[in-house]
Amino acid sequence: MKKIRVKILTPDGLYKTTEASIVNVTSEDGQRGILPSHMPIVMILNIGKMELEEEKREVYAVAGGMLYFKDDECTILCSAIENKDEIDLDRAIKAKERALEHLSDPNSDLKRAEVALKRAINRIDIRSL
């Protein structure tokens, strides 16, 4: 079966290279699935879940970014990504609590607190799968 070559990059550098039979992501338009031989596409990724069908299905929490796909090569640029098994649930819960505190403080940067809350909830939800 044909595979997609996947490269995931973060500001810290290369996170992972792998091959997958399908790449499922959360885009601005909702859930999107990319199979081998898909037409070239560029999309913005929202904070959400990403699934790669490798030898087994791997689930990731993505903190937003961009996806480029062409010629069965998928490059994902994201500010942060964690495999479901890498997520520290206690840390994610504390991040959610901090974000809620900032949202209740009128002197806080509310947009930043909203994004932090979305990221924390996404990490909690994915770890709980």
Secondary structure, 3 states (H helix, E strand, C coil): CCCEEEEEEECCEEEEEEEECCEEEEECCEEEEECCCCCCEEEEEEEEEEEEECCCEEEEEEEEEEEEEECCEEEEEECCEEEHHHCCHHHHHHHHHHHHHHHHCCCCCHHHHHHHHHHHHHHHHHHCC
